[in-house]
Amino acid sequence: MALPHTPIPPVQRLGARSPRPTRLLAGAVLALALSLGTAGCGGSDASSSAPAVMQQTPDYGGHAQHGFVALPRQAGTVPAQQFTTMAGHTWTFDSVKPRELTLLYYGYTHCPDICPTTMADLAAAVGSLSTSDRTRTSVVFISTDPHRDTIKQLRLWLGQFDHSFIGIRAPIQQVVTTAHHYGIGVTPPKVVHGQYQVTHGAQVAVLGPGGHQLGYFKTLTASHDYAAEVHGLLAEGK
Amino acid sequence: MRSSGPGQGRPPDVRLSRAVVALVAGIAFAPGLAGCAGSSQHAGGHPAPSASASAPAAVSAEAGTIHIDTAYAATSVRSDDGSMTAVYMSLTNSAGTQVSLVSATSSLATSVELHNTVDTGNNAETMTAVARIPVPARGAVKLTPGGYHIMAMGLAHPLHVGDRMPLTLRFSDHHTIHLDLPVRSRVDSGQGDDMGDMKGMKGMPGMVLVVR
């Protein structure tokens, strides 16, 4: 059941540059409200929900270019959570086998822009791989909106991109914790100014054998770039 | 005429005929360009069908001081409660004062909202409905994947590449424009400037009506 999209009341001119005092004031109030709003969406409320692990998240910097960004070799444990896929199978982060890759995306289905575009790009990329590469590459989508993303919805939605994509619906706190491990700061859905707002990752994480992260792609990477990098990583035997 | 040895250019009549061909070609294509930029024209009939699904022409139009370019709808996405899609375009404002896009409606959608993608920090984002998309004075704003976009929900039917989607835009200066958008593939739609389609001579962009 979709929650209502309630428009927020009209706001004063965004980005007004007039020096008139009333506009300056309106702009300042708006800027303050927006900064508080995004901070809220980022889960940095004092009470928080921002788990300590976020402090250790690698800082990927402001505006990474499209394409693949490799990370330093990741040692240590991967998340221990055990999930059930929409097909009813058990899936764990360490299930990535030797010489295989998993492309991992945290998103939600009631999303008209980044989430379906990312999945469409990944579907085009995976579809262009050789059979050998394709059998060694998995795409996993973990929902950041388990309330609306039922198993039935996941199957329907993912199936329109690629029937081999693995969909996972899990309790939101486990979703958030595991995402944070891979440096993706999604937070639980919340209602803001009457709108039900959900977060999604701005990256596709690349997991190598054992679930250790090899790197990531910024979303909106071109499908041929996804494919070329996946092929390259597989060829290197990562 | 095969190329000849040094000292021999092409005969004058060949050069002239090639120039005439080039001139005629230029004249033949010019109305297409004018049509692309036309504002209060009713481009009657149907646009020339795209030969392939790869790059149907996007829409460009004028609404008052706002120039709309490369407007298109992405292919729709099915959910258990209906289909939705996103619409993208670039908006350029030639006026000395800001003008905002304040609403969008479509006969194909039960609801249409203006949205922005907001960085929530730590490599995550959220989408938020906004009341307006401002186009700065003598400036531009692009509705693109990952940025501002128009979200259309409750579509009457799925939208595939090659379909059309009607969309009415209303601006803060009370100009309204009806667009007939082409539906384009989502794949690689985040790859920067798609202005190439409009610089070429790809035929009529579709019916455009201006209503004041």
HADDOCK unambig.tbl for C-alpha pairs under 7 A between the chains (distance, minus, plus):
assign (segid A and resid 7 and name CA) (segid B and resid 129 and name CA) 6.12 0.50 0.50
assign (segid A and resid 7 and name CA) (segid B and resid 130 and name CA) 6.85 0.50 0.50
assign (segid A and resid 7 and name CA) (segid B and resid 131 and name CA) 6.72 0.50 0.50
assign (segid A and resid 8 and name CA) (segid B and resid 130 and name CA) 6.52 0.50 0.50
assign (segid A and resid 8 and name CA) (segid B and resid 131 and name CA) 6.33 0.50 0.50
assign (segid A and resid 9 and name CA) (segid B and resid 131 and name CA) 6.58 0.50 0.50
assign (segid A and resid 10 and name CA) (segid B and resid 131 and name CA) 5.05 0.50 0.50
assign (segid A and resid 11 and name CA) (segid B and resid 131 and name CA) 6.78 0.50 0.50
assign (segid A and resid 14 and name CA) (segid B and resid 134 and name CA) 6.71 0.50 0.50
assign (segid A and resid 38 and name CA) (segid B and resid 120 and name CA) 5.55 0.50 0.50
assign (segid A and resid 39 and name CA) (segid B and resid 120 and name CA) 6.90 0.50 0.50
assign (segid A and resid 41 and name CA) (segid B and resid 120 and name CA) 5.98 0.50 0.50
assign (segid A and resid 42 and name CA) (segid B and resid 120 and name CA) 4.83 0.50 0.50
assign (segid A and resid 42 and name CA) (segid B and resid 121 and name CA) 6.13 0.50 0.50
assign (segid A and resid 112 and name CA) (segid B and resid 84 and name CA) 6.28 0.50 0.50
assign (segid A and resid 112 and name CA) (segid B and resid 85 and name CA) 5.07 0.50 0.50
assign (segid A and resid 112 and name CA) (segid B and resid 86 and name CA) 5.34 0.50 0.50
assign (segid A and resid 112 and name CA) (segid B and resid 151 and name CA) 6.43 0.50 0.50
assign (segid A and resid 113 and name CA) (segid B and resid 86 and name CA) 6.04 0.50 0.50
assign (segid A and resid 113 and name CA) (segid B and resid 145 and name CA) 5.87 0.50 0.50
assign (segid A and resid 113 and name CA) (segid B and resid 146 and name CA) 6.83 0.50 0.50
assign (segid A and resid 114 and name CA) (segid B and resid 145 and name CA) 6.26 0.50 0.50
assign (segid A and resid 114 and name CA) (segid B and resid 146 and name CA) 5.89 0.50 0.50
assign (segid A and resid 117 and name CA) (segid B and resid 186 and name CA) 5.56 0.50 0.50
assign (segid A and resid 117 and name CA) (segid B and resid 187 and name CA) 6.46 0.50 0.50
assign (segid A and resid 120 and name CA) (segid B and resid 186 and name CA) 6.53 0.50 0.50
assign (segid A and resid 120 and name CA) (segid B and resid 187 and name CA) 5.51 0.50 0.50
assign (segid A and resid 121 and name CA) (segid B and resid 187 and name CA) 4.94 0.50 0.50
assign (segid A and resid 121 and name CA) (segid B and resid 188 and name CA) 6.10 0.50 0.50
assign (segid A and resid 153 and name CA) (segid B and resid 79 and name CA) 6.31 0.50 0.50
assign (segid A and resid 153 and name CA) (segid B and resid 80 and name CA) 5.63 0.50 0.50
assign (segid A and resid 156 and name CA) (segid B and resid 79 and name CA) 6.76 0.50 0.50
assign (segid A and resid 157 and name CA) (segid B and resid 78 and name CA) 6.12 0.50 0.50
assign (segid A and resid 157 and name CA) (segid B and resid 79 and name CA) 5.92 0.50 0.50
assign (segid A and resid 183 and name CA) (segid B and resid 122 and name CA) 6.71 0.50 0.50
assign (segid A and resid 183 and name CA) (segid B and resid 123 and name CA) 6.99 0.50 0.50
assign (segid A and resid 184 and name CA) (segid B and resid 122 and name CA) 5.95 0.50 0.50
assign (segid A and resid 184 and name CA) (segid B and resid 123 and name CA) 5.15 0.50 0.50
assign (segid A and resid 184 and name CA) (segid B and resid 124 and name CA) 5.94 0.50 0.50
assign (segid A and resid 185 and name CA) (segid B and resid 121 and name CA) 6.83 0.50 0.50
assign (segid A and resid 185 and name CA) (segid B and resid 122 and name CA) 4.73 0.50 0.50
assign (segid A and resid 185 and name CA) (segid B and resid 123 and name CA) 5.77 0.50 0.50
assign (segid A and resid 185 and name CA) (segid B and resid 124 and name CA) 5.19 0.50 0.50
assign (segid A and resid 186 and name CA) (segid B and resid 124 and name CA) 5.33 0.50 0.50
assign (segid A and resid 197 and name CA) (segid B and resid 126 and name CA) 6.77 0.50 0.50
assign (segid A and resid 197 and name CA) (segid B and resid 127 and name CA) 6.89 0.50 0.50
assign (segid A and resid 197 and name CA) (segid B and resid 128 and name CA) 6.86 0.50 0.50
assign (segid A and resid 198 and name CA) (segid B and resid 126 and name CA) 5.89 0.50 0.50
assign (segid A and resid 199 and name CA) (segid B and resid 124 and name CA) 6.40 0.50 0.50
assign (segid A and resid 199 and name CA) (segid B and resid 125 and name CA) 5.34 0.50 0.50
assign (segid A and resid 199 and name CA) (segid B and resid 126 and name CA) 4.37 0.50 0.50
assign (segid A and resid 200 and name CA) (segid B and resid 124 and name CA) 5.56 0.50 0.50
assign (segid A and resid 200 and name CA) (segid B and resid 125 and name CA) 5.48 0.50 0.50
assign (segid A and resid 200 and name CA) (segid B and resid 126 and name CA) 6.28 0.50 0.50
assign (segid A and resid 201 and name CA) (segid B and resid 123 and name CA) 6.05 0.50 0.50
assign (segid A and resid 201 and name CA) (segid B and resid 124 and name CA) 4.38 0.50 0.50
assign (segid A and resid 201 and name CA) (segid B and resid 125 and name CA) 6.24 0.50 0.50
assign (segid A and resid 202 and name CA) (segid B and resid 123 and name CA) 5.05 0.50 0.50
assign (segid A and resid 202 and name CA) (segid B and resid 124 and name CA) 4.97 0.50 0.50
assign (segid A and resid 202 and name CA) (segid B and resid 125 and name CA) 6.22 0.50 0.50
assign (segid A and resid 203 and name CA) (segid B and resid 123 and name CA) 6.60 0.50 0.50
assign (segid A and resid 220 and name CA) (segid B and resid 188 and name CA) 7.00 0.50 0.50
assign (segid A and resid 220 and name CA) (segid B and resid 190 and name CA) 5.12 0.50 0.50
assign (segid A and resid 222 and name CA) (segid B and resid 188 and name CA) 5.24 0.50 0.50
assign (segid A and resid 222 and name CA) (segid B and resid 191 and name CA) 6.70 0.50 0.50
assign (segid A and resid 223 and name CA) (segid B and resid 188 and name CA) 6.23 0.50 0.50
